[in-house]
Amino acid sequence: MAKKPSQKTKDHASYERGLVIAAHGRHYLVQIAGQKLHCVTRGKKSDVAVGDEVDIQRTSLDQGVIEAIAPRRSLLYRSDQYKSKMLAANLTQLLIVVATEPSFSDDLVSRALVASESSGIRAQIILNKIDVTESLSKARERVALYAGLGYPVHEVSVTTQAEATREKLRELVLGQSTILIGQSGMGKSSLINLLIPDADIATREISAALDTGKHTTTFTRLFQMEAKDGVASHVIDSPGFQEFGLHHLSEGMLERAFPEFRPHLGQCKFYNCHHHSEPGCAVLNAIDSGDISTMRHDLFKQLVHEAAQTIGY
């Protein structure tokens, strides 16, 4: 839902529509045509995400106030029991970057996949550093679980297959609004720089415009590429993180966010089955038959547990 403009501003005709290309705290960089404006929100609200289309009121040639957010087509965010963190809005695609080494977290990958499913965003996996052959077979074995669930896995190497990797990435992102996420060390920045040669320069400019005074990887930013068939291409780079809370998802939302659960939902003996230890549970039977992995079911139980936690006072 779009925010209602503040009552302090009545001249809606003076609003300009722009695209949020970077966010740091309550400061945003908004692109309008070829110009970038440093914008803030009214009051202390900070419910604006990179990728949002916003209406702004200029306060100077290069500054403005965000008055309204256009209705979103999607929103990807993570949360714990204390706060939520919006990652990006209006996404069509999530690319999860993992690597042969260092070892990646299956917990983080699965949580990101659950977030994408619950948000209606297509997810794909990038297996990077396939040139590290001694770790490749094990990494392939681990990502095969996700490929079996219907998530495409693309093998790349910035080091030994730079041109092929660039072409594969372009094929994936053109005509899409894509966010890349991954743990530190997976090579996500190298992939971004390969895909967008001037990414470092653009990021430094964004950092200076927002006056962050911090390392350039501490904020989310959007890069615009050429359109495909008239559809804009956006690539969003997010800071690396080690946790992905999904406190905002209910038990019902969680069970539907596991695609391997879906054929079995509604087949349990009890209509209000929680798929934990109930007799006649179709999901548990699917685990016994090997159709659902124990690891994924354990994560489901953990997420349900986390979602049930409340803040103590």
WODAVEN-V192846 format. One record per run of one state. SS is the DSSP state (2 for helix, 1 for strand, 0 for the rest). FROM is the first residue (numbers start at 1). TO is the last residue. If there is no record, write none. Layout:
# WODAVEN-V192846
ss->SS from->FROM to->TO
ss->SS from->FROM to->TO
This chain:
# WODAVEN-V192846
ss->0 from->1 to->11
ss->2 from->12 to->14
ss->0 from->15 to->15
ss->1 from->16 to->24
ss->0 from->25 to->26
ss->1 from->27 to->32
ss->0 from->33 to->34
ss->1 from->35 to->41
ss->0 from->42 to->52
ss->1 from->53 to->60
ss->0 from->61 to->62
ss->1 from->63 to->69
ss->0 from->70 to->74
ss->1 from->75 to->79
ss->0 from->80 to->83
ss->1 from->84 to->89
ss->0 from->90 to->92
ss->1 from->93 to->99
ss->0 from->100 to->105
ss->2 from->106 to->119
ss->0 from->120 to->121
ss->1 from->122 to->128
ss->0 from->129 to->132
ss->2 from->133 to->148
ss->0 from->149 to->152
ss->1 from->153 to->155
ss->0 from->156 to->161
ss->2 from->162 to->173
ss->0 from->174 to->176
ss->1 from->177 to->181
ss->0 from->182 to->187
ss->2 from->188 to->195
ss->0 from->196 to->198
ss->2 from->199 to->210
ss->0 from->211 to->215
ss->2 from->216 to->218
ss->0 from->219 to->219
ss->1 from->220 to->228
ss->0 from->229 to->230
ss->1 from->231 to->237
ss->0 from->238 to->245
ss->1 from->246 to->246
ss->0 from->247 to->250
ss->2 from->251 to->256
ss->0 from->257 to->258
ss->2 from->259 to->262
ss->0 from->263 to->281
ss->2 from->282 to->288
ss->0 from->289 to->293
ss->2 from->294 to->307
ss->0 from->308 to->313
